[in-house]
Amino acid sequence: MRDYEEVSAFLGEWGRFQRLVFFLLSASIVPNGFNGLSIVFLAGTPAHRCAVPRGANLSGEWLNASIPLELRGGREEPSRCRRYRLAALANFSALGLRPGSDVELGELEQEPCLDGWEYSRDVYRSTIVTEWNLVCDNDWKGPLSTSLFFVGVLLGSFISGQLSDKFGRKNVLFATMAMQTGFSFIQVFSTSWEMFSVLFLLVGMGQISNYVAAFVLGTEILGKSIRVLFCTLGVCIFYAFGYMLLPLFAYFIRDWRMLLLALTLPGLLCIPLWWVIPESPRWLISQGRFQEAEDILRKAAKINGITPPDVILDPSELQDVDSQKQQTYTILDLMKTRNILTITIMSVILWMIISVGYFGLSLDTPNLHGDVYLNCFLSAVIEVPAYIISWLLLRNLPRRYSMAAALFLGGCVLLFIQLVPSQFRAISILLVMMGKFGITSAFSMVYVYTAELYPTVVRNMGVGASSMASRLGSILSPYFVYLGAYDRFLPYILMGSLTVLSGILTLFLPESYGMPLPDTIEQMLLVKGLEYRPASTRNSKDEEENPEIFKSTAF
């Protein structure tokens, strides 16, 4: 019997066909980079204060004094949610009394913003916040919109794998691209916050589903030596490139509807890819569609300038590996023994904390000192060296210490931010970017590390359960940012403390670098810390290149 790797070996590793698939699938990830974090600008909150209607009959002095001052960030600024009662001010103005000298402002009665708000247009021309007044008593709606997007990501994670297994990688990839682009386009015409948020949830479902489909399609088509590069660098760096484009779009388009339209239209550029990107031959073989798989391999050989063998696929020589596994495993097997239960609990905690840190810092860029567009761009750029460093660490150093070092770096610099004097704003931004660098590196490494800790029979389930915890962390992350309204440093203190604790937790995990991977739960139980394995077990670097490991690895 021959497996697919043997059958397709004649194509080579890095021919024109493989390069085409590598770059086109990576390019299909670019819209995910700017759509996923577009809420940073769509829901930007500009400076605002209570509106005073023109018919309030106030003199110029009383109009200027109508908003009480409050201490914010060490400075006195006009209140965002309160004003002095206008009826009283109108009486004082009619009597010719002057604010401050004749009337003590601190003793006046206050009222909420009954006539709406005035918004600064210095940064944004319009956002969903200014459109539907998502401030003061309604300021919880902005973070909820973001959380609903990540709820959509969670739901999409559940269904994308089953859909691509049933209908094919390529079909699901383009169907979910259409879903993301279509619902994002409808979002442009939202008439209420509720409509916008429901559509945003559906966009989230489409976004993660096409990400996973592209990820799996790439791992199944590309050869062993290119597969790890595609999983760790290709997909991630193209995602970061899309993220970099977001602040550039937003800088030139300050209206949220036009910005959303501009971010949606690039999805149409993916339509021609339908005629270029092939279906996964592995999936076709698993469905018994041998002729279609052979046609794709012959076309690939032609593109690479290689003469294929007369017979490529002989059904009698091919067997689905999964059909040989008699025993079925369930999610309960992740709790079968104390050892695997401990690893599962630690992995879930790790993934959730890392996700909170990554998305929390990404969503917090508008609250940093300085230009919001530049800060967002820096937050995207810092991901590129983070992915490259994590790839090098995975190739050359132990997992446990590499992960812990990245988490300690990310957590400690976030804790130091509160110690920086307010006049050194550039240092604060530098520390935030260093924190983002550390957490992004850890996020990239945790996929491979987790996959290496679980035995083959439950590897996908283990990574899937951890990935689900990551989605829960992303759902919570907007509310960590929201806490900054009460104390500017509170989000950094919480995220920094949790990240440092997760770094300590990592040190208690078994070391998997250079170790053969376990194939069964029994093998995992036999040796404490995964330190000893039968010599016949495959080397971990070979196992890393197995697409099963990366099947669930999507941000």
C-alpha positions, -999 to +999 in steps of 0.1 A: +000+000+000+012+035-008+001+067+009-006+101-008+029+114+000+044+086-020+019+089-049+025+127-053+063+126-047+070+129-084+057+165-084+086+177-062+084+201-033+087+236-046+076+237-083+056+264-100+024+246-089+033+246-053+045+282-054+011+292-070-009+274-043+013+288-015+010+324-025-026+324-036-039+307-005-018+330+017-032+360-003-067+348+004-060+354+041-052+391+036-089+403+039-091+385+072-064+407+086-083+440+080-118+427+085-111+410+118-099+441+135-119+468+115-140+474+146-111+494+160-120+522+136-157+514+129-165+517+166-140+544+174-152+568+202-142+604+195-141+631+222-177+641+230-198+662+254-235+670+260-252+689+232-269+722+242-298+731+219-298+764+202-331+774+218-317+771+253-316+809+257-281+810+272-256+838+270-222+830+256-207+828+291-233+804+303-231+783+271-194+779+277-200+770+313-229+746+307-207+714+309-191+706+343-154+697+345-142+664+357-108+650+365-097+625+338-061+613+332-048+638+357-064+668+339-097+686+341-118+680+311-155+687+302-178+659+313-188+634+286-221+624+301-234+652+323-244+689+320-258+715+343-296+716+343-304+740+314-336+754+330-315+768+359-288+781+336-315+799+315-328+816+346-293+828+357-286+840+322-319+860+320-311+876+354-277+887+341-257+866+366-223+854+357-209+819+361-182+815+387-184+850+403-222+853+409-231+816+409-210+788+423-210+762+396-201+733+419-234+736+437-256+735+406-278+705+398-267+683+369-286+663+344-278+637+317-274+645+280-311+648+272-305+664+238-278+641+225-240+647+221-216+668+202-187+647+188-153+659+178-144+653+141-107+657+145-101+619+142-133+604+128-159+619+106-184+592+117-184+559+134-211+535+147-206+552+181-215+587+167-243+573+144-262+555+172-249+574+203-231+544+219-217+564+247-224+570+284-253+546+294-249+528+261-212+525+260-214+488+267-228+483+232-195+489+214-176+461+232-206+439+227-205+443+189-168+432+190-177+402+213-205+392+189-180+391+161-159+367+181-190+347+190-194+343+152-157+332+151-165+306+178-195+293+159-176+292+127-149+272+143-174+245+152-189+241+118-161+249+094-143+216+099-174+195+094-185+215+063-151+211+046-149+174+054-184+170+038-184+194+009-147+198+001-120+223+011-123+245-020-161+247-020-162+258+017-133+282+012-151+302-016-186+298-001-174+313+032-154+340+014-187+350-003-204+349+031-179+372+046-179+396+017-217+395+013-227+401+049-200+428+052-215+446+022-250+444+037-235+458+070-227+490+051-264+497+049-272+489+086-300+510+099-295+502+136-269+490+160-287+457+164-287+451+127-250+459+125-241+436+153-261+406+140-244+410+106-210+413+123-216+379+140-223+364+106-191+380+091-172+365+120-185+330+111-175+335+075-141+349+084-128+320+105-144+294+082-125+306+051-093+309+072-095+273+084-105+261+049-074+278+033-052+265+061-063+229+057-062+231+018-026+244+019-014+217+044-030+190+023-017+201-011+018+212-002+047+188+005+063+182+039+092+207+037+069+236+026+039+227+048+055+240+081+066+272+063+031+277+050+015+271+084+038+292+105+050+320+082+029+321+050-005+324+066+005+345+096+026+371+077-001+376+050-026+380+079-003+407+094+000+423+060-038+426+058-038+440+093-012+467+082-036+478+054-064+485+079-050+518+093-040+529+058-076+525+046-089+541+078-065+571+076-079+581+042-115+571+047-129+586+079-166+577+074-174+543+088-198+532+060-173+541+032-145+525+052-164+493+056-173+493+019-136+498+010-126+469+032-153+447+017-146+452-020-111+435-020-130+403-013-142+404-049-106+401-061-107+365-048-134+354-074-108+346-102-090+323-078-118+298-082-103+288-116-067+287-102-068+271-068-075+233-070-095+210-047-075+190-022-065+157-039-063+141-005-099+150+002-110+137-032-092+104-026-109+101+008-142+105-010-133+078-036-131+104-064-098+091-078-102+103-114-107+140-102-077+137-079-055+122-107-066+150-131-054+176-106-021+158-101-016+156-139-024+193-143+001+201-115+028+180-133+021+200-165+025+233-146+058+221-131+070+208-164+072+172-152+061+141-171+038+121-148+038+083-145+013+064-167-007+054-136-007+078-107-036+066-085-044+029-082-074+026-059-063-009-048-030+006-035-046+035-016-064+032+018-078+059+040-056+059+071-086+067+093-104+035+082-077+015+099-085+030+133-111+007+149-113+026+182-132+059+183-123+087+207-144+114+222-138+147+240-141+128+273-108+111+265-091+144+271-100+138+308-093+101+309-063+102+331-048+127+355-019+134+332-039+142+301-065+161+322-038+183+337-023+191+302-058+199+289-066+222+318-032+240+314-036+243+277-071+257+279-059+283+305-029+292+283-048+296+251-075+318+268-050+341+284-029+345+253-060+353+233-071+379+258-037+395+256-034+394+218-069+408+210-070+431+240-038+449+229-049+449+193-083+465+202-067+489+226-047+508+201-072+538+198-066+544+236-028+548+233-012+582+233-005+597+199-019+591+165-045+562+164-036+553+128+001+551+134-003+531+166-025+506+148+000+503+120+028+497+145+007+470+163+004+452+129+041+457+118+054+442+151+036+409+143+060+402+114+092+399+135+072+381+161+061+354+137+097+351+123+112+348+158+087+322+169+094+301+138+132+303+145+126+294+182+104+264+172+132+251+149+161+255+173+151+258+210+130+239+236+093+247+234+088+253+271+115+279+277+107+297+244+071+300+252+078+310+288+103+336+277+079+352+252+051+353+278+074+367+305+085+394+281+050+403+271+036+403+306+064+421+324+065+451+300+028+455+303+031+457+341+059+483+337+036+507+317+020+520+349+055+531+362+062+553+331+058+591+338+030+606+318+053+629+299+072+599+284+044+588+261+067+573+235+081+549+261+046+537+270+038+530+234+071+511+230+063+489+260+028+482+246+044+471+213+070+449+231+041+433+250+023+427+217+055+412+203+059+387+231+022+377+232+021+373+194+052+351+195+036+330+222+003+328+202+022+315+171+042+289+192+013+276+213-003+258+183+027+236+176+035+231+213-001+220+221-002+196+191+030+180+202+018+173+237-013+153+227-012+118+213-022+113+177-056+097+185-069+128+202-045+155+188-072+173+167-096+172+196-070+185+220-060+214+198-097+220+190-106+223+227-077+246+233-087+267+202-122+270+215-108+284+248-089+309+226-123+320+211-137+325+246-107+346+254-113+368+223-149+372+233-138+385+267-110+408+254-132+438+245-142+441+281-106+441+293-102+472+270-135+486+284-121+486+319-097+514+307-126+538+310-124+534+348-086+532+351-063+537+322-037+512+335-062+485+347-063+466+313-025+465+313-022+454+349-048+426+343-034+414+310+002+417+322-005+397+354-023+370+336+004+367+310+031+364+336+011+337+354+006+318+321+044+320+316+049+304+350+023+278+341+042+269+309+072+259+329+052+230+344+043+216+310+063+186+296+091+194+271+084+181+236+113+195+216+133+167+200+110+141+215+091+115+195+054+123+197+030+099+214+005+080+192-018+067+218-030+078+253-013+047+267+021+059+254+014+093+269+007+076+303+038+054+302+063+081+306+062+111+329+068+144+311+068+127+276+105+122+281+108+086+269+093+070+239+099+038+220+126+044+194+104+033+166+080+063+171+084+090+145+106+120+153+088+151+163+100+172+134+085+147+110+053+147+130+052+185+129+048+183+092+017+161+094-013+182+083-033+167+112-013+188+136-021+221+119-057+212+109-072+233+137-045+259+139-063+292+130-063+326+148 
